[in-house]
Amino acid sequence: MKTHSFYLLFVATGAALFALAAPQPISGQNSPQPAATAVRVEASADFPPQLVALIDELTTQNKQLAANQTAMDAKIDEVAEAVRQARLFSSRAGKGAAK
């Protein structure tokens, strides 16, 4: 193999590894978004009262969903910790058992 080909292969491999080492989110993935600011919509000529009531109801539901998600995440963390500890204790218990 010629030296020139070897260097070209080395550079191409390095470029491929660099591209794989720094992944970018694809269009379908969620990328970190800045926190949305709460906007209070009041009834006016631009917004009918039914729309304002609907927006308020959706905002309330969104807050409830966020609270439920936080509670579920906390419970999942508790279960994961319990499973981790159970695995730890079960692995220790098997080593000293009588045969």
VEXLO-310860 format. One record per atom (N, C-alpha, C, O): residue in one letter; y, x, z. Coordinates in steps of 0.001 Angstrom, whole numbers, padded with zeros to 6 digits, always signed. Example, Ala and Ser with C-alpha at 12.3 -4.5 7.8 and 13.67 -1.06 7.14 Angstrom:
2
A-005690+013190+007800;A-004500+012300+007800;A-003300+013200+007800;A-003319+014236+008465;S-002250+012850+007080;S-001060+013670+007140;S+000030+012900+007870;S+001138+013409+008039;
***
This chain:
99
M-001170+000845+000000;M+000000+000000+000000;M+001233+000891+000000;M+001313+001854+000763;K+002167+000575-000834;K+003364+001390-000937;K+004248+001170+000287;K+004202+000113+000917;T+005035+002155+000609;T+005919+002090+001760;T+006933+000962+001614;T+007244+000271+002585;H+007448+000777+000399;H+008434-000269+000151;H+007841-001652+000446;H+008504-002493+001053;S+006605-001886+000022;S+005943-003167+000261;S+005696-003373+001751;S+005835-004484+002263;F+005329-002296+002444;F+005096-002385+003874;F+006364-002795+004608;F+006316-003669+005473;Y+007489-002186+004283;Y+008752-002539+004926;Y+009163-003968+004600;Y+009681-004676+005463;L+008939-004394+003368;L+009268-005757+002980;L+008416-006754+003765;L+008923-007776+004226;L+007131-006460+003918;L+006252-007318+004707;L+006703-007347+006169;L+006701-008409+006793;F+007086-006203+006717;F+007553-006118+008089;F+008816-006959+008300;F+008917-007683+009290;V+009769-006868+007383;V+011015-007632+007490;V+010740-009127+007360;V+011313-009921+008106;A+009879-009523+006434;A+009557-010938+006240;A+008869-011514+007475;A+009156-012640+007882;T+007963-010741+008070;T+007284-011192+009278;T+008263-011313+010436;T+008201-012272+011205;G+009153-010363+010563;G+010171-010432+011622;G+011085-011629+011451;G+011436-012285+012432;A+011476-011923+010216;A+012333-013091+009969;A+011601-014384+010297;A+012196-015312+010847;A+010318-014452+009964;A+009536-015654+010273;A+009392-015834+011776;A+009529-016946+012286;L+009118-014756+012480;L+009006-014847+013934;L+010341-015226+014575;L+010365-015988+015541;F+011425-014716+014059;F+012738-015069+014587;F+013022-016554+014369;F+013567-017220+015248;A+012656-017065+013208;A+012878-018483+012919;A+012039-019367+013838;A+012487-020442+014237;L+010834-018930+014175;L+009985-019718+015060;L+010392-019583+016524;L+010150-020491+017319;A+011001-018469+016882;A+011372-018237+018280;A+012608-019021+018687;A+012808-019266+019876;A+013431-019417+017746;A+014659-020158+018057;A+014623-021516+017368;A+015333-021722+016383;P+013796-022463+017874;P+013677-023755+017200;P+014938-024598+017355;P+015616-024555+018381;Q+015225-025343+016338;Q+016342-026266+016347;Q+015773-027682+016342;Q+014744-027912+015708;P+016401-028635+017022;P+015870-030004+016998;P+015988-030590+015601;P+016997-030415+014917;I+014929-031293+015189;I+014981-031941+013893;I+015719-033257+014020;I+016001-033694+015136;S+016033-033888+012932;S+016911-035052+012949;S+016356-036195+013786;S+017143-036965+014335;G+015048-036345+013911;G+014473-037449+014666;G+014422-037213+016163;G+014197-038153+016925;Q+014625-035987+016599;Q+014525-035688+018019;Q+015835-035948+018719;Q+016909-035927+018117;N+015715-036194+020016;N+016913-036368+020827;N+017478-035005+021166;N+016778-034143+021695;S+018719-034822+020864;S+019389-033592+021257;S+020298-033925+022428;S+020719-035073+022572;P+020606-032954+023257;P+021457-033241+024402;P+022787-033839+023957;P+023507-033263+023141;Q+023086-034974+024497;Q+024321-035659+024165;Q+025244-035621+025374;Q+024775-035652+026512;P+026530-035555+025142;P+027435-035635+026286;P+027330-037009+026933;P+027037-038004+026270;A+027569-037046+028212;A+027467-038301+028954;A+028457-039315+028396;A+029625-039010+028155;A+027958-040522+028201;A+028814-041572+027659;A+029777-042042+028751;A+029400-042182+029914;T+030977-042273+028364;T+031952-042758+029320;T+031908-044274+029343;T+031749-044919+028307;A+032047-044826+030509;A+032017-046272+030656;A+033331-046850+030154;A+034417-046381+030494;V+033197-047869+029348;V+034373-048523+028797;V+034330-049976+029231;V+033338-050673+029018;R+035372-050404+029815;R+035458-051795+030264;R+036106-052612+029156;R+037229-052331+028737;V+035389-053621+028688;V+035887-054485+027631;V+036377-055770+028280;V+035643-056425+029019;E+037591-056111+028005;E+038157-057344+028559;E+038423-058320+027431;E+038652-057934+026284;A+038385-059595+027787;A+038615-060632+026789;A+040034-060532+026264;A+040993-060401+027026;S+040145-060594+024972;S+041449-060580+024334;S+041289-061209+022966;S+040252-061796+022657;A+042299-061086+022166;A+042215-061637+020821;A+041181-060878+019995;A+040593-061439+019070;D+040956-059604+020325;D+039994-058801+019573;D+038551-059120+019954;D+037663-059060+019104;F+038307-059458+021223;F+036960-059699+021715;F+036867-061099+022299;F+037581-061409+023253;P+036008-061951+021756;P+035834-063284+022327;P+035136-063206+023681;P+034428-062235+023948;P+035319-064206+024538;P+034725-064176+025884;P+033198-064079+025866;P+032612-063447+026745;Q+032552-064695+024878;Q+031088-064612+024817;Q+030633-063168+024584;Q+029636-062729+025156;L+031354-062449+023760;L+031015-061059+023488;L+031224-060201+024732;L+030417-059319+025026;V+032295-060457+025450;V+032562-059710+026686;V+031460-059973+027706;V+030991-059048+028369;A+031042-061245+027835;A+029970-061581+028773;A+028663-060899+028367;A+027927-060404+029220;L+028381-060873+027078;L+027178-060216+026596;L+027216-058715+026855;L+026211-058128+027257;I+028356-058099+026630;I+028495-056655+026888;I+028327-056363+028369;I+027694-055373+028736;D+028889-057217+029231;D+028728-057012+030678;D+027267-057148+031086;D+026774-056371+031904;E+026573-058133+030517;E+025165-058328+030840;E+024334-057134+030373;E+023455-056669+031098;L+024608-056640+029174;L+023882-055474+028665;L+024172-054223+029488;L+023282-053401+029709;T+025399-054079+029936;T+025752-052941+030783;T+024990-052993+032103;T+024497-051975+032588;T+024900-054189+032677;T+024159-054358+033927;T+022680-054048+033717;T+022062-053369+034537;Q+022112-054547+032618;Q+020711-054270+032329;Q+020474-052777+032100;Q+019452-052232+032518;N+021415-052129+031440;N+021282-050691+031195;N+021296-049914+032504;N+020524-048971+032673;K+022167-050301+033430;K+022205-049635+034737;K+020905-049854+035488;K+020406-048939+036144;Q+020344-051067+035400;Q+019076-051364+036078;Q+017937-050557+035461;Q+017080-050045+036180;L+017923-050441+034138;L+016896-049635+033484;L+016985-048169+033892;L+015965-047517+034115;A+018195-047661+033988;A+018377-046264+034401;A+017885-046059+035831;A+017253-045047+036136;A+018174-047012+036697;A+017718-046915+038089;A+016194-046984+038155;A+015569-046236+038907;N+015597-047877+037371;N+014133-047982+037346;N+013498-046707+036812;N+012469-046261+037322;Q+014106-046119+035788;Q+013569-044878+035225;Q+013623-043748+036247;Q+012693-042948+036348;T+014702-043687+036994;T+014827-042667+038040;T+013757-042853+039103;T+013154-041884+039564;A+013521-044114+039493;A+012488-044388+040494;A+011106-044030+039966;A+010291-043471+040699;M+010832-044345+038699;M+009527-044002+038116;M+009354-042493+038026;M+008265-041984+038292;D+010404-041771+037658;D+010321-040315+037591;D+010013-039723+038961;D+009233-038776+039072;A+010624-040281+040003;A+010361-039793+041361;A+008912-040048+041751;A+008273-039182+042349;K+008387-041221+041421;K+006993-041530+041754;K+006032-040649+040967;K+005019-040202+041504;I+006339-040400+039709;I+005488-039515+038905;I+005484-038113+039483;I+004445-037452+039500;D+006638-037648+039960;D+006704-036333+040592;D+005854-036290+041859;D+005185-035292+042128;E+005881-037376+042639;E+005065-037432+043856;E+003575-037385+043519;E+002812-036667+044167;V+003165-038145+042513;V+001756-038152+042114;V+001345-036785+041577;V+000255-036301+041880;A+002202-036167+040791;A+001887-034843+040257;A+001720-033823+041380;A+000829-032975+041327;E+002561-033906+042376;E+002437-032993+043520;E+001153-033262+044297;E+000489-032322+044733;A+000794-034530+044477;A-000446-034867+045176;A-001654-034361+044403;A-002602-033854+045003;V-001635-034488+043087;V-002739-033985+042260;V-002809-032467+042347;V-003900-031902+042425;R-001660-031801+042335;R-001643-030344+042447;R-002261-029896+043766;R-003068-028968+043804;Q-001870-030571+044852;Q-002412-030215+046162;Q-003902-030527+046243;Q-004661-029756+046830;A-004331-031644+045663;A-005754-031987+045677;A-006570-030942+044923;A-007652-030557+045366;R-006053-030485+043789;R-006758-029436+043042;R-006831-028149+043855;R-007852-027461+043858;L-005756-027839+044531;L-005716-026630+045342;L-006750-026695+046463;L-007512-025750+046666;F-006772-027812+047191;F-007706-027947+048299;F-009145-028041+047822;F-010045-027509+048472;S-009378-028712+046693;S-010754-028820+046203;S-011268-027472+045720;S-012456-027181+045862;S-010402-026652+045154;S-010852-025333+044720;S-011159-024433+045921;S-012066-023603+045868;R-010406-024606+046985;R-010676-023806+048195;R-011914-024279+048899;R-012642-023468+049471;A-012180-025573+048879;A-013329-026133+049596;A-014640-025696+048935;A-015646-025536+049626;G-014650-025507+047661;G-015892-025162+046964;G-016348-023748+047206;G-017526-023452+047007;K-015472-022862+047626;K-015838-021442+047760;K-016674-021162+049007;K-017548-020295+048977;G-016422-021877+050095;G-017128-021561+051345;G-018238-022528+051668;G-018800-022453+052761;A-018585-023435+050772;A-019595-024442+051055;A-020990-023816+051111;A-021275-022856+050395;A-021856-024369+051967;A-023223-023880+052088;A-024018-024317+050849;A-023785-025385+050283;K-024953-023465+050452;K-025745-023779+049237;K-027101-024261+049592;K-027898-024570+048707;
***
